[in-house]
């Protein structure tokens, strides 16, 4: 009996010493490589702590299959086995639901689709600004319009160039096309044309999209310029009027 007690004590002491040695080794490594602490602790998580696979902690989850089929409620371990059988991941897509909802998907494809959704949402919030002018606009006012258009583009907005014909100006529409093309060329440092100028009723229009920020070269504005939607300018015909609205159905108008 005494020998058994001594053996148990020896084994316990050896186990404690081994554990202490492991802790000391870990502390030494953390002291030597402080920036590596927790480097891989979220390797099974996506954006904003999204859980997947064995990181899912709920007792039960509702599982949606690769084809969108509801596979029912089950323990996450069983759901993970189903995902692994088809070479996919188990992703917790709705953690606040009761029970949480998980989908069997390819994690890389899931991240790509989420990124694409965010990009589409961002593009949907882009605004379309309209710059209106006429064939007979003088050079000073024309440059003012270009400055404003360039400012809008530099702030990530699309710009619609609209040239209006009045009276006998309709007899020389080629001059309108030339004026719109000139405006587009003057703004090529910050924008690219979505299409060629086109005639719509008594107007020639063309839509410009901003270049990537790193490729923009300003010509009419200072690098640190600020966009002022309430700026007014007297062009000897009437004051400019600004109204900012959504890209999908409405436009901002700058009247000449």
C-alpha positions in Angstrom: 0.0 0.0 0.0 2.9 2.3 0.9 4.6 1.6 -2.4 1.4 2.5 -4.3 1.1 5.8 -2.5 4.8 6.7 -3.2 4.3 5.8 -6.9 1.2 8.0 -7.1 3.1 10.9 -5.5 6.0 10.5 -7.9 3.7 10.5 -10.9 1.8 13.5 -9.6 5.0 15.4 -9.0 6.3 14.5 -12.5 3.1 15.7 -14.1 3.2 19.0 -12.2 6.8 19.5 -13.1 6.1 18.8 -16.8 3.2 21.2 -16.8 5.3 23.9 -15.2 8.0 23.3 -17.8 5.4 23.8 -20.6 4.2 27.0 -19.0 7.8 28.3 -18.7 8.5 27.4 -22.3 5.3 29.2 -23.4 6.2 32.3 -21.4 9.7 32.4 -22.9 8.4 32.2 -26.4 5.8 35.0 -25.8 8.6 37.2 -24.3 10.8 36.5 -27.4 8.0 37.0 -29.9 5.5 39.4 -28.3 3.8 40.3 -31.6 2.8 36.7 -32.2 0.4 36.6 -29.2 -3.0 35.5 -30.4 -2.0 35.7 -34.0 -4.0 32.6 -35.0 -6.7 32.7 -32.4 -9.3 33.8 -35.0 -8.2 31.7 -37.9 -11.7 30.1 -38.1 -13.4 33.5 -38.1 -14.3 35.8 -40.9 -15.2 39.5 -40.9 -16.4 40.8 -37.5 -15.9 37.6 -35.6 -18.0 35.4 -38.0 -17.8 31.9 -36.7 -17.3 28.7 -38.7 -16.6 25.0 -38.2 -15.5 24.0 -34.7 -15.7 27.6 -33.5 -19.5 27.5 -33.4 -20.5 27.3 -29.8 -24.3 26.9 -29.8 -25.8 23.7 -28.5 -28.0 23.4 -31.6 -28.1 25.1 -34.9 -30.5 25.3 -37.9 -28.6 24.1 -40.9 -29.0 25.2 -44.5 -27.5 23.0 -47.1 -25.3 24.0 -50.1 -28.4 24.2 -52.3 -30.3 26.3 -49.9 -32.3 23.3 -48.5 -33.3 23.5 -44.8 -31.7 20.4 -43.2 -33.3 21.0 -39.8 -32.0 21.6 -36.3 -29.0 19.5 -35.0 -25.9 19.8 -32.9 -23.1 21.7 -34.6 -20.8 18.7 -34.4 -23.2 16.7 -36.6 -23.6 19.7 -39.0 -19.9 20.0 -39.3 -19.6 16.3 -40.2 -22.2 16.9 -43.0 -20.1 19.8 -44.3 -16.9 17.9 -44.2 -18.4 15.0 -46.1 -18.9 17.4 -49.1 -15.6 19.3 -48.6 -17.3 22.5 -47.4 -17.4 24.7 -44.3 -20.1 25.2 -41.7 -20.6 29.0 -41.4 -22.7 30.7 -38.7 -24.6 33.3 -40.8 -27.2 34.4 -38.2 -25.9 34.0 -34.7 -28.7 36.1 -33.1 -31.5 33.7 -34.4 -32.9 31.0 -32.0 -31.4 28.6 -32.8 -28.5 30.2 -34.7 -28.6 29.6 -38.5 -25.6 28.0 -40.2 -25.0 27.3 -43.8 -22.8 24.7 -45.5 -20.7 26.7 -48.0 -17.2 27.2 -49.3 -15.8 29.8 -47.0 -13.7 31.5 -49.7 -16.8 31.8 -51.9 -18.8 33.1 -49.0 -16.3 35.9 -48.3 -16.2 36.8 -52.0 -20.0 37.1 -52.2 -20.1 39.2 -49.0 -17.4 41.5 -50.4 -19.4 41.8 -53.7 -22.6 42.7 -51.7 -20.7 45.4 -49.8 -19.3 46.8 -53.1 -22.8 46.9 -54.7 -24.2 48.6 -51.7 -21.5 51.2 -51.9 -22.0 51.8 -55.6 -25.8 52.1 -55.1 -25.2 55.1 -52.8 -23.1 56.9 -55.4 -24.7 60.2 -56.5 -25.1 61.6 -59.9 -24.5 65.3 -60.4 -25.6 67.1 -63.4 -23.8 70.0 -64.9 -25.9 72.0 -67.4 -24.5 74.6 -69.9 -25.2 75.9 -73.4 -23.2 76.2 -76.6 -22.9 80.0 -76.2 -21.4 79.8 -72.6 -18.4 82.1 -72.3 -15.0 80.7 -71.3 -15.0 81.9 -67.8 -18.4 80.4 -67.0 -17.3 77.2 -68.8 -14.3 76.8 -66.6 -16.4 77.4 -63.5 -18.7 74.5 -64.6 -15.6 72.4 -65.2 -14.2 73.2 -61.8 -17.5 72.2 -60.1 -17.7 69.0 -62.2 -14.1 68.1 -61.3 -14.9 68.7 -57.6 -17.9 66.4 -57.8 -15.8 63.7 -59.5 -12.9 64.1 -57.1 -15.4 63.3 -54.3 -16.4 60.1 -55.9 -19.6 61.2 -57.7 -20.6 60.5 -61.2 -21.3 63.6 -63.4 -23.8 64.0 -66.2 -22.8 66.7 -68.7 -25.9 68.2 -70.3 -25.8 70.8 -73.1 -29.1 72.4 -73.9 -30.1 73.8 -77.3 -32.3 76.8 -77.6 -33.8 78.5 -80.6 -31.5 78.6 -83.6 -28.8 76.7 -81.6 -30.7 73.5 -82.8 -29.5 74.3 -86.3 -25.9 73.7 -85.3 -26.0 70.7 -83.1 -22.5 69.7 -84.1 -21.3 72.6 -82.0 -23.0 71.1 -79.0 -21.3 67.8 -79.5 -18.0 69.5 -79.8 -18.6 71.5 -76.6 -19.5 68.3 -74.6 -16.5 66.4 -76.0 -14.3 69.4 -75.0 -15.7 69.3 -71.4 -15.1 65.6 -71.2 -11.5 66.0 -72.4 -10.8 68.7 -69.9 -12.0 66.4 -67.1 -10.1 63.3 -68.3 -7.6 63.8 -65.4 -10.3 62.7 -62.9 -12.9 60.9 -65.0 -13.6 58.5 -67.8 -16.6 58.6 -70.1 -19.2 55.9 -69.7 -20.2 56.4 -73.4 -20.1 58.8 -76.3 -22.2 62.0 -76.1 -25.8 61.3 -77.3 -28.7 63.5 -78.3 -31.8 63.3 -76.1 -34.5 65.7 -77.4 -32.9 69.1 -77.4 -30.0 68.1 -75.2 -26.6 66.4 -75.7 -25.7 64.4 -72.6 -22.7 62.3 -71.5 -22.1 60.6 -68.2 -18.6 60.6 -66.6 -17.4 58.2 -63.9 -14.6 59.1 -61.4 -11.2 57.5 -61.9 -9.6 55.6 -58.9 -8.5 58.1 -56.4 -4.8 57.3 -56.9 -5.0 58.1 -60.6 -6.8 61.5 -60.3 -5.0 64.6 -61.5 -6.8 67.8 -60.7 -6.7 70.7 -63.2 -9.2 73.2 -61.9 -9.1 72.6 -58.2 -6.5 72.7 -55.5 -5.5 69.3 -54.0 -7.1 70.2 -50.7 -10.3 71.6 -52.1 -13.6 71.1 -50.3 -16.9 70.4 -52.0 -19.4 73.2 -51.2 -22.9 72.3 -52.3 -24.1 75.8 -51.4 -21.6 77.7 -53.5 -23.2 80.3 -55.7 -22.0 81.8 -58.9 -23.5 84.6 -61.1 -23.0 83.6 -64.8 -25.0 86.6 -66.1 -28.1 84.4 -66.8 -29.2 83.0 -63.4 -27.7 81.7 -60.2 -26.7 78.1 -59.8 -29.0 75.9 -57.9 -27.9 72.7 -56.1 -30.1 69.9 -55.0 -28.5 66.6 -54.0 -30.4 63.4 -54.5 -29.9 59.7 -54.9 -28.2 58.2 -58.0 -30.9 55.7 -58.8 -33.7 58.0 -59.7 -32.7 61.7 -59.2 -29.9 64.1 -60.0 -28.3 67.3 -58.8 -28.7 70.1 -61.2 -26.4 73.0 -61.8 -28.3 75.4 -64.1 -26.5 77.9 -66.3 
